Amino acid sequence: MTNPSSILTDSHGREHTYLRLSLTERCNLRCTYCMPAEGADLSPKEHIMKTHEIVEIAKQFVDLGVTKIRLTGGEPLVRKNVEEILRSLAALPVELSLTTNAVILDRYLPLLKELGIRYLNISLDHLDAHRFLMTTLRDDYDKVMHNILLAEADDFFTVKVNAVLIKGINDMEVVDFIRWTEDKNLHVRFIEFMPFDGNNWDMSRLVSFDEIVSAAMQHFGKENVLRIDDRPNDTSENFRIRGHKGTFAIISTVTRPFCSTCNRIRLTANGRIKNCLFSGTETDLLTPFRAGADIRPLIKNAIRSKHAVRGGMDDSAFKNPGNHHNRSMILIGG
């Protein structure tokens, strides 16, 4: 059992028990808001954490109070030795979950079930095959949809579908996504478009929390849009349409930040801590780990230095996002 005094706590009193661990910078889709049009400058292979390094560094976080690990990418399932990684991490005393684009998810569902990995976050920005192709630059819509429904049909899995909303790209699909929850046990989450290097972010392209709620109320009726309880440390505000089997939620990082209850840490595929998705600074763990150093003080210091809100970005920073440099999303991990 973890000693409560060893739990990673920042200077604002927030305890960090949730690690989002990126396995790879590579992906089999090319979503335009995630990967710059000119491509991303990927880390050399020797700079990416090896399997045993992922597992040993993860153990260090568990010793420091982490109770939940979510595997991200890139696309984590394209990593060649992902089965070995999954088996090793599933043996740790944590809740292990996965974020995926679902292109090859069907190959791994039996393994995930065997290992008790039941929580799946699946990225899907369109319910239209043509728009899917325009955003991902890949003709994999049918595969993704088949695999989402395959997982949803198995009561073992809890499936969240994440859609990044961009005005003029998929904001017209908000109602379609919510309607999808009528007879499917899916949890659709709308994510406000966020600025990262190379994704041409602009405030005018943002679909806000208020706009999403307004669209839902106009179509389904205000009295039928029910606010439901959020879980502790939730990043989303959750809703259900009266009579629907599934739910929908909004992750409003830009217009209604949820930083006061943040318990998340990110570890990039090249072994660097980002203590916030928006943080412009990182802490290298992989180099000292390979040198045999104790990385726990580095982890503690990285968390202790976390800003109160959005990596130090205030609302005014969104007016001039070019002044705030960060990695492309694919190099961070979802």
VEXGUMI-944197 format. One record per residue (C-alpha): x, y, z; residue in one letter. Coordinates in steps of 0.2 Angstrom, whole numbers, plus 5000, padded with zeros to 4 digits. Example, Ala and Ser with C-alpha at 12.3 -4.5 7.8 and 13.67 -1.06 7.14 Angstrom:
# VEXGUMI-944197
- east; north; up; resn
- 5062; 4978; 5039; A
- 5068; 4995; 5036; S
//
This chain:
# VEXGUMI-944197
- east; north; up; resn
- 5000; 5000; 5000; M
- 5006; 5017; 4996; T
- 5011; 5029; 5010; N
- 4999; 5044; 5008; P
- 5014; 5056; 5012; S
- 5022; 5049; 4996; S
- 5008; 5054; 4984; I
- 5014; 5066; 4971; L
- 5007; 5083; 4977; T
- 5010; 5100; 4968; D
- 5011; 5117; 4977; S
- 4993; 5119; 4975; H
- 4988; 5104; 4985; G
- 4983; 5093; 4970; R
- 4987; 5074; 4972; E
- 4992; 5066; 4956; H
- 4987; 5048; 4954; T
- 4984; 5046; 4935; Y
- 4998; 5044; 4923; L
- 4995; 5045; 4904; R
- 5009; 5036; 4896; L
- 5013; 5037; 4878; S
- 5020; 5021; 4870; L
- 5025; 5029; 4853; T
- 5025; 5045; 4843; E
- 5019; 5035; 4827; R
- 5001; 5034; 4821; C
- 4992; 5025; 4807; N
- 4981; 5041; 4804; L
- 4986; 5058; 4800; R
- 4973; 5069; 4809; C
- 4976; 5087; 4804; T
- 4973; 5094; 4821; Y
- 4985; 5082; 4829; C
- 4999; 5081; 4816; M
- 5006; 5096; 4806; P
- 5002; 5095; 4788; A
- 5021; 5095; 4784; E
- 5023; 5080; 4796; G
- 5030; 5079; 4814; A
- 5049; 5078; 4818; D
- 5049; 5061; 4827; L
- 5061; 5056; 4840; S
- 5075; 5045; 4834; P
- 5072; 5027; 4838; K
- 5086; 5026; 4851; E
- 5077; 5041; 4861; H
- 5061; 5031; 4863; I
- 5058; 5021; 4879; M
- 5062; 5003; 4877; K
- 5049; 4990; 4884; T
- 5059; 4987; 4900; H
- 5061; 5006; 4903; E
- 5042; 5009; 4901; I
- 5039; 4996; 4914; V
- 5052; 5001; 4926; E
- 5048; 5019; 4925; I
- 5030; 5015; 4927; A
- 5034; 5006; 4943; K
- 5042; 5021; 4950; Q
- 5026; 5031; 4947; F
- 5016; 5017; 4955; V
- 5027; 5018; 4970; D
- 5024; 5037; 4971; L
- 5005; 5034; 4972; G
- 4999; 5032; 4954; V
- 4984; 5021; 4954; T
- 4978; 5023; 4936; K
- 4988; 5022; 4919; I
- 4981; 5026; 4902; R
- 4991; 5021; 4887; L
- 4992; 5033; 4873; T
- 5002; 5037; 4857; G
- 5003; 5041; 4843; G
- 4993; 5026; 4841; E
- 4998; 5014; 4855; P
- 4993; 4998; 4846; L
- 5005; 5001; 4832; V
- 5020; 4998; 4843; R
- 5028; 4981; 4838; K
- 5029; 4974; 4856; N
- 5013; 4981; 4863; V
- 5007; 4964; 4869; E
- 5022; 4962; 4880; E
- 5020; 4980; 4887; I
- 5002; 4977; 4890; L
- 5005; 4961; 4899; R
- 5019; 4969; 4910; S
- 5009; 4984; 4915; L
- 4993; 4974; 4918; A
- 5002; 4965; 4932; A
- 5005; 4982; 4941; L
- 4992; 4987; 4955; P
- 4984; 5000; 4944; V
- 4968; 5002; 4933; E
- 4975; 5001; 4916; L
- 4966; 5009; 4901; S
- 4969; 5013; 4883; L
- 4966; 5027; 4871; T
- 4966; 5021; 4853; T
- 4959; 5026; 4835; N
- 4952; 5009; 4834; A
- 4959; 5005; 4817; V
- 4966; 4989; 4822; I
- 4957; 4987; 4839; L
- 4949; 4971; 4834; D
- 4965; 4962; 4834; R
- 4968; 4966; 4852; Y
- 4951; 4965; 4860; L
- 4953; 4947; 4866; P
- 4970; 4951; 4874; L
- 4963; 4967; 4882; L
- 4948; 4956; 4890; K
- 4961; 4943; 4896; E
- 4971; 4956; 4905; L
- 4956; 4965; 4912; G
- 4958; 4981; 4902; I
- 4940; 4987; 4901; R
- 4941; 5006; 4899; Y
- 4943; 5011; 4881; L
- 4944; 5029; 4874; N
- 4942; 5029; 4855; I
- 4946; 5044; 4845; S
- 4932; 5048; 4831; L
- 4929; 5065; 4825; D
- 4916; 5061; 4811; H
- 4901; 5050; 4808; L
- 4903; 5053; 4790; D
- 4915; 5043; 4779; A
- 4920; 5057; 4768; H
- 4923; 5069; 4782; R
- 4933; 5056; 4791; F
- 4944; 5054; 4776; L
- 4947; 5073; 4774; M
- 4952; 5074; 4792; T
- 4963; 5058; 4794; T
- 4969; 5057; 4777; L
- 4966; 5038; 4778; R
- 4951; 5028; 4771; D
- 4948; 5018; 4787; D
- 4931; 5024; 4793; Y
- 4922; 5007; 4790; D
- 4936; 4998; 4801; K
- 4935; 5011; 4815; V
- 4916; 5010; 4815; M
- 4915; 4991; 4815; H
- 4928; 4990; 4829; N
- 4919; 5003; 4840; I
- 4903; 4994; 4838; L
- 4912; 4977; 4842; L
- 4918; 4984; 4858; A
- 4902; 4992; 4863; E
- 4892; 4976; 4860; A
- 4903; 4967; 4873; D
- 4897; 4972; 4891; D
- 4915; 4970; 4897; F
- 4921; 4986; 4889; F
- 4916; 5004; 4894; T
- 4918; 5014; 4878; V
- 4921; 5033; 4877; K
- 4921; 5041; 4860; V
- 4932; 5057; 4859; N
- 4928; 5070; 4846; A
- 4938; 5086; 4844; V
- 4926; 5099; 4837; L
- 4932; 5112; 4825; I
- 4921; 5125; 4817; K
- 4917; 5121; 4799; G
- 4924; 5104; 4800; I
- 4913; 5094; 4811; N
- 4902; 5106; 4822; D
- 4888; 5101; 4811; M
- 4889; 5083; 4818; E
- 4886; 5087; 4836; V
- 4868; 5082; 4836; V
- 4872; 5066; 4826; D
- 4885; 5061; 4839; F
- 4872; 5064; 4853; I
- 4858; 5054; 4844; R
- 4871; 5040; 4842; W
- 4869; 5037; 4861; T
- 4851; 5034; 4860; E
- 4852; 5015; 4858; D
- 4871; 5012; 4861; K
- 4880; 5011; 4877; N
- 4893; 5024; 4871; L
- 4899; 5039; 4881; H
- 4903; 5053; 4868; V
- 4914; 5067; 4873; R
- 4916; 5083; 4864; F
- 4933; 5091; 4866; I
- 4936; 5109; 4863; E
- 4950; 5112; 4850; F
- 4966; 5117; 4858; M
- 4982; 5125; 4852; P
- 4997; 5115; 4848; F
- 5012; 5117; 4837; D
- 5007; 5115; 4819; G
- 4988; 5113; 4820; N
- 4983; 5131; 4814; N
- 4973; 5134; 4830; W
- 4963; 5150; 4830; D
- 4949; 5155; 4843; M
- 4937; 5157; 4828; S
- 4938; 5139; 4825; R
- 4933; 5134; 4843; L
- 4917; 5126; 4846; V
- 4913; 5131; 4864; S
- 4905; 5122; 4879; F
- 4890; 5134; 4878; D
- 4888; 5131; 4859; E
- 4888; 5112; 4861; I
- 4875; 5113; 4875; V
- 4864; 5125; 4865; S
- 4864; 5114; 4850; A
- 4859; 5099; 4861; A
- 4845; 5109; 4869; M
- 4838; 5116; 4853; Q
- 4837; 5099; 4845; H
- 4832; 5088; 4860; F
- 4823; 5101; 4870; G
- 4830; 5110; 4886; K
- 4820; 5099; 4897; E
- 4827; 5083; 4890; N
- 4846; 5088; 4892; V
- 4850; 5081; 4909; L
- 4865; 5086; 4919; R
- 4872; 5070; 4927; I
- 4885; 5068; 4941; D
- 4904; 5069; 4937; D
- 4917; 5058; 4945; R
- 4930; 5065; 4956; P
- 4944; 5073; 4945; N
- 4934; 5072; 4930; D
- 4939; 5083; 4915; T
- 4922; 5083; 4908; S
- 4905; 5089; 4912; E
- 4893; 5075; 4909; N
- 4875; 5075; 4902; F
- 4862; 5062; 4896; R
- 4847; 5064; 4884; I
- 4831; 5058; 4893; R
- 4828; 5040; 4888; G
- 4845; 5038; 4880; H
- 4856; 5023; 4884; K
- 4872; 5032; 4883; G
- 4879; 5049; 4888; T
- 4888; 5064; 4881; F
- 4901; 5075; 4889; A
- 4911; 5091; 4886; I
- 4929; 5093; 4889; I
- 4930; 5112; 4889; S
- 4949; 5115; 4892; T
- 4949; 5133; 4884; V
- 4932; 5141; 4890; T
- 4929; 5132; 4906; R
- 4946; 5124; 4912; P
- 4945; 5111; 4926; F
- 4963; 5113; 4932; C
- 4958; 5115; 4951; S
- 4955; 5096; 4952; T
- 4968; 5090; 4940; C
- 4977; 5074; 4945; N
- 4985; 5070; 4929; R
- 5003; 5067; 4923; I
- 5009; 5064; 4906; R
- 5025; 5054; 4901; L
- 5030; 5056; 4883; T
- 5036; 5042; 4872; A
- 5054; 5049; 4874; N
- 5053; 5048; 4892; G
- 5049; 5066; 4897; R
- 5036; 5072; 4910; I
- 5024; 5085; 4905; K
- 5015; 5090; 4921; N
- 5001; 5099; 4910; C
- 4995; 5096; 4892; L
- 4999; 5115; 4889; F
- 5016; 5115; 4898; S
- 5030; 5122; 4888; G
- 5043; 5114; 4899; T
- 5047; 5096; 4901; E
- 5058; 5085; 4913; T
- 5069; 5072; 4905; D
- 5068; 5055; 4915; L
- 5075; 5044; 4902; L
- 5092; 5050; 4901; T
- 5095; 5050; 4920; P
- 5086; 5033; 4921; F
- 5098; 5025; 4908; R
- 5113; 5032; 4918; A
- 5107; 5023; 4934; G
- 5101; 5039; 4943; A
- 5086; 5039; 4955; D
- 5072; 5048; 4945; I
- 5060; 5049; 4960; R
- 5066; 5067; 4965; P
- 5065; 5072; 4947; L
- 5047; 5066; 4946; I
- 5042; 5075; 4963; K
- 5050; 5091; 4958; N
- 5041; 5091; 4941; A
- 5024; 5089; 4949; I
- 5028; 5102; 4963; R
- 5032; 5115; 4950; S
- 5015; 5113; 4941; K
- 5006; 5129; 4937; H
- 4989; 5132; 4944; A
- 4980; 5134; 4927; V
- 4984; 5127; 4910; R
- 5003; 5126; 4911; G
- 5004; 5145; 4915; G
- 4993; 5150; 4900; M
- 4979; 5163; 4905; D
- 4964; 5167; 4894; D
- 4974; 5181; 4886; S
- 4987; 5169; 4879; A
- 4973; 5161; 4868; F
- 4973; 5178; 4858; K
- 4991; 5175; 4853; N
- 4994; 5157; 4854; P
- 5009; 5158; 4843; G
- 5018; 5165; 4858; N
- 5016; 5149; 4867; H
- 5026; 5135; 4860; H
- 5022; 5117; 4864; N
- 5024; 5100; 4855; R
- 5012; 5094; 4842; S
- 4999; 5084; 4850; M
- 5005; 5067; 4842; I
- 5022; 5070; 4851; L
- 5014; 5072; 4868; I
- 5001; 5058; 4869; G
- 4982; 5060; 4871; G
//
